[in-house]
């Protein structure tokens, strides 16, 4: 599975390492992803998501059901 947050859609970004001599080489900025299990009381089951820490804060604020519904609409989750 790719390094993509299943809640916010955050992906790996590309940038440059810049040396003191101003030489530029390509590098990657990875999102801070965590594998986390969530319990969905309506369905009575657990699901495992790969979420960024920003996605965890969103889930804590709005609740897992509304976040999952929006992620499915945006196509981040099948």
C-alpha positions as CSV (number, residue, x, y, z in Angstrom):
1,X,0.0,0.0,0.0
2,X,1.3,3.5,-0.9
3,X,2.2,6.1,1.7
4,X,-1.1,7.9,1.5
5,X,-3.4,8.9,4.4
6,X,-6.8,7.3,4.0
7,X,-8.5,10.2,5.7
8,X,-6.9,13.3,4.4
9,X,-5.3,12.0,1.2
10,X,-1.9,13.4,2.2
11,X,0.9,11.9,-0.1
12,X,4.6,12.0,-0.4
13,X,5.9,15.3,-1.6
14,X,9.1,15.9,-3.6
15,X,11.6,18.6,-2.8
16,X,15.4,19.3,-2.8
17,X,18.2,18.9,-0.3
18,X,20.2,22.1,-0.5
19,X,23.8,22.0,0.6
20,X,25.9,24.9,1.9
21,X,27.3,25.2,-1.6
22,X,23.7,25.5,-2.9
23,X,23.9,22.1,-4.7
24,X,20.4,20.7,-5.1
25,X,19.6,17.0,-5.0
26,X,16.1,15.4,-5.0
27,X,14.5,14.2,-1.8
28,X,11.1,13.1,-0.5
29,X,9.0,14.4,2.3
30,X,6.9,11.6,3.8
31,X,3.7,12.1,5.7
32,X,3.6,11.1,9.3
33,X,1.5,7.9,8.9
34,X,0.3,5.7,11.7
35,X,-1.5,2.3,11.4
36,X,-4.5,2.6,13.7
37,X,-7.5,0.5,14.6
38,X,-10.9,2.2,15.0
39,X,-14.1,0.7,16.4
40,X,-17.3,1.5,14.5
41,X,-20.2,1.1,17.0
42,X,-23.0,1.2,14.3
43,X,-21.5,-1.8,12.5
44,X,-20.0,-3.4,15.6
45,X,-16.6,-4.0,14.0
46,X,-13.0,-2.8,13.9
47,X,-11.3,-1.3,10.9
48,X,-7.6,-0.6,10.4
49,X,-6.6,2.6,8.7
50,X,-3.3,4.2,7.6
51,X,-3.8,7.8,8.8
52,X,-1.6,10.8,9.2
53,X,-1.5,12.5,12.6
54,X,-3.5,15.3,11.2
55,X,-6.1,12.7,10.2
56,X,-6.1,11.4,13.8
57,X,-6.9,14.9,15.1
58,X,-9.7,15.2,12.6
59,X,-11.2,11.9,13.7
60,X,-11.0,12.9,17.4
61,X,-12.8,16.2,16.6
62,X,-15.5,15.1,14.2
63,X,-15.9,11.4,14.9
64,X,-15.1,8.3,12.9
65,X,-18.4,7.9,11.1
66,X,-18.5,11.4,9.5
67,X,-14.8,11.2,8.6
68,X,-15.2,7.8,6.9
69,X,-18.3,9.0,5.0
70,X,-16.4,12.0,3.7
71,X,-13.3,9.9,2.8
72,X,-15.4,7.5,0.8
73,X,-17.0,10.4,-1.1
74,X,-13.6,11.8,-2.0
75,X,-12.3,8.4,-3.0
76,X,-9.6,7.9,-0.3
77,X,-11.3,4.7,0.9
78,X,-12.9,2.0,-1.2
